[in-house]
Amino acid sequence: MTEMNIDWGMECPKCNHNEAKIDSTAEPNSGYEFMDGDVVTCLKCGNTGEMDARGEDSDICWNEDEAND
């Protein structure tokens, strides 16, 4: 597993921060940085979600139940 930070995904619904860490399960040399369903964590508040990897339209699907804590 490889950790990578991004700042281009959907903002965290809990704190409106746009930087997140992805725990990537992509195989080395696969040509992919991350995979659909990889765990994402907000770097400001720790809210979690997962990657919705759809090619150029990839984005973060945040856990909504955690947004209301």
Secondary structure, 3 states (H helix, E strand, C coil): CEEEEECCCCCCCCCCCCCEEEEECCCCCCCCCCCCCCEEEECCCCCEEEEECCHHHCEEEECHHHHCC
